[in-house]
């Protein structure tokens, strides 16, 4: 079986990223032999629609299932339309999660476990997100690139980069998207602060 797992890093020894649409990486693994590829999530900086875009990306990889912590209704609907089984509420190291899946120890669902825009920290959700200790400073303590670099790298089973450099136009587009995302987050934070004053 070919499965996609949301990950904080590009290896089987990294933790599951609890966010589907805005995870750092997608690890696409074959459960039979544990071979895998890891892909940067290019939807992470989108102002909206990250869940749908991420769902379309994993569907393009022809996976049979997705394993993640949280998934909103639009992303789940997109995955269901592609006939991809979804396993929510998962955490731990990627390798262990694959073993639980392969052993039939986790159950799929067709019900989202978060609302739209969960991973963005919008409005009241931002307060809950920060209370859980998930704010981590805008870049999760790894800088705004989330430790991925700016060249859209993919990683193969040996961990070697299989990247090609992005054109200046593509890099500029990504930077503008990140800047817009930051502006929105700042506006949300200022709005939350005013509400508390």
C-alpha positions as CSV (number, residue, x, y, z in Angstrom):
1,X,0.0,0.0,0.0
2,X,1.2,3.5,-0.8
3,X,0.4,6.0,2.0
4,X,1.1,9.7,2.6
5,X,2.0,10.9,6.2
6,X,2.2,14.5,7.2
7,X,5.7,15.0,8.7
8,X,7.8,17.7,10.4
9,X,10.9,16.4,8.5
10,X,12.0,14.4,5.4
11,X,12.8,11.1,7.1
12,X,10.9,8.1,8.7
13,X,12.4,9.1,12.0
14,X,10.7,12.5,12.1
15,X,7.4,13.1,14.0
16,X,4.0,13.3,12.4
17,X,3.1,16.9,11.7
18,X,-0.4,17.4,13.2
19,X,-1.5,19.7,10.4
20,X,-2.6,18.3,7.1
21,X,-2.8,21.4,4.8
22,X,0.1,23.2,6.4
23,X,2.4,20.4,7.3
24,X,6.1,20.8,6.6
25,X,6.5,17.6,4.5
26,X,4.6,14.8,3.0
27,X,6.3,11.4,3.4
28,X,5.0,9.0,0.7
29,X,5.8,5.5,1.8
30,X,5.3,1.9,0.6
31,X,4.1,-0.1,3.6
32,X,5.4,-3.4,2.1
33,X,9.1,-2.5,2.1
34,X,9.3,0.9,3.9
35,X,10.7,2.7,0.9
36,X,9.7,6.4,0.8
37,X,10.1,9.8,-0.7
38,X,9.6,13.1,1.1
39,X,8.2,16.2,-0.5
40,X,8.1,19.8,0.8
41,X,4.5,21.0,1.2
42,X,4.4,23.8,-1.2
43,X,0.9,24.8,0.1
44,X,2.2,25.7,3.6
45,X,2.3,29.5,2.8
46,X,-1.0,29.8,0.9
47,X,-3.3,32.5,2.2
48,X,-6.2,30.0,1.8
49,X,-7.0,26.7,0.3
50,X,-3.9,24.9,1.7
51,X,-5.9,21.8,2.7
52,X,-7.5,21.4,-0.8
53,X,-4.1,22.0,-2.5
54,X,-2.4,19.6,-0.2
55,X,-5.1,17.0,-0.8
56,X,-4.8,17.4,-4.6
57,X,-1.0,17.0,-4.3
58,X,-1.2,13.7,-2.4
59,X,-3.9,12.5,-4.8
60,X,-1.5,13.2,-7.7
61,X,0.9,10.8,-6.0
62,X,-1.7,8.0,-6.3
63,X,-1.7,7.1,-2.6
64,X,-4.2,4.7,-1.0
65,X,-4.3,6.5,2.4
66,X,-3.4,9.6,4.3
67,X,-2.2,9.6,7.9
68,X,-2.2,12.9,9.8
69,X,-3.1,14.5,13.1
70,X,-5.8,17.0,11.9
71,X,-7.8,17.5,8.8
72,X,-10.5,20.0,7.9
73,X,-13.7,19.4,6.0
74,X,-12.7,20.7,2.6
75,X,-9.4,18.8,2.5
76,X,-11.2,15.6,3.7
77,X,-13.9,16.1,1.1
78,X,-11.2,16.4,-1.6
79,X,-9.4,13.2,-0.3
80,X,-12.7,11.3,-0.2
81,X,-13.5,12.3,-3.8
82,X,-10.1,10.8,-4.8
83,X,-11.1,7.6,-2.9
84,X,-8.2,8.1,-0.4
85,X,-8.7,6.6,3.0
86,X,-8.0,9.1,5.8
87,X,-6.6,8.3,9.3
88,X,-6.8,11.2,11.8
89,X,-5.6,11.9,15.3
90,X,-2.2,10.2,14.7
91,X,1.0,11.3,16.4
92,X,4.5,9.9,17.0
93,X,7.4,8.9,14.8
94,X,6.6,8.3,11.1
95,X,8.1,4.8,11.1
96,X,6.0,3.7,14.1
97,X,2.8,5.2,12.6
98,X,3.4,3.2,9.4
99,X,3.8,0.0,11.5
100,X,0.5,0.8,13.3
101,X,-1.2,1.3,10.0
102,X,0.3,-1.9,8.5
103,X,-0.8,-3.8,11.6
104,X,-4.4,-2.5,11.3
105,X,-4.1,-0.8,14.6
106,X,-5.6,2.5,13.4
107,X,-9.1,3.2,12.0
108,X,-10.0,5.5,9.1
109,X,-12.7,8.2,9.2
110,X,-14.8,10.3,6.9
111,X,-15.4,13.0,9.5
112,X,-13.1,16.0,9.9
113,X,-11.6,16.7,13.3
114,X,-11.0,20.4,12.9
115,X,-12.7,23.4,11.3
116,X,-11.5,25.2,8.2
117,X,-8.3,27.3,8.7
118,X,-7.3,25.4,11.8
119,X,-3.6,25.5,11.0
120,X,-3.6,29.2,10.3
121,X,-4.4,30.4,13.8
122,X,-7.2,32.7,12.7
123,X,-9.3,34.7,15.2
124,X,-10.5,32.8,18.3
125,X,-8.7,29.6,17.0
126,X,-5.4,31.5,17.4
127,X,-6.0,31.9,21.2
128,X,-6.6,28.1,21.5
129,X,-3.6,27.3,19.3
130,X,-1.3,29.5,21.5
131,X,-2.7,28.1,24.7
132,X,-1.8,24.6,23.5
133,X,1.8,25.8,23.1
134,X,1.8,25.3,19.4
135,X,2.5,28.9,18.4
136,X,6.2,28.2,18.5
137,X,7.1,31.7,17.3
138,X,5.9,32.3,13.7
139,X,8.4,29.8,12.2
140,X,8.2,26.9,14.7
141,X,11.6,27.8,16.0
142,X,13.2,27.0,12.7
143,X,13.0,30.3,10.8
144,X,10.2,31.2,8.4
145,X,11.4,28.6,5.9
146,X,10.4,25.9,8.4
147,X,13.8,24.3,7.8
148,X,13.0,23.4,4.2
149,X,15.1,25.9,2.4
150,X,13.7,27.9,-0.5
151,X,14.5,25.6,-3.4
152,X,11.5,23.2,-3.1
153,X,13.7,20.1,-2.4
154,X,12.4,16.6,-2.5
155,X,14.3,13.8,-0.7
156,X,14.7,10.3,-1.8
157,X,15.1,7.1,0.3
158,X,18.8,7.8,1.0
159,X,18.1,11.3,2.2
160,X,19.9,13.0,-0.7
161,X,18.3,16.1,-2.1
162,X,16.7,15.7,-5.5
163,X,16.0,19.4,-5.9
164,X,16.2,21.7,-8.8
165,X,16.6,25.4,-8.1
166,X,13.5,27.5,-8.5
167,X,13.6,30.4,-10.9
168,X,13.8,33.9,-9.5
169,X,10.2,34.4,-10.5
170,X,9.0,31.3,-8.6
171,X,11.1,32.3,-5.5
172,X,9.7,35.8,-5.6
173,X,6.1,34.4,-5.8
174,X,6.8,32.2,-2.8
175,X,8.3,35.1,-0.8
176,X,5.3,37.3,-1.7
177,X,2.9,34.5,-0.5
178,X,4.9,34.2,2.8
179,X,4.8,38.0,3.2
180,X,1.0,38.1,2.7
181,X,0.6,35.2,5.2
182,X,2.7,37.1,7.8
183,X,0.7,40.3,7.2
184,X,-2.5,38.4,7.9
185,X,-1.1,36.8,11.0
186,X,0.0,40.2,12.3
187,X,-3.5,41.6,11.7
188,X,-5.0,38.6,13.5
189,X,-2.6,39.1,16.4
190,X,-3.3,42.8,16.7
191,X,-7.0,42.1,16.6
192,X,-6.7,39.6,19.4
193,X,-4.7,42.0,21.4
194,X,-7.2,44.8,21.0
195,X,-10.0,42.5,22.1
196,X,-8.1,41.7,25.3
197,X,-7.4,45.4,26.1
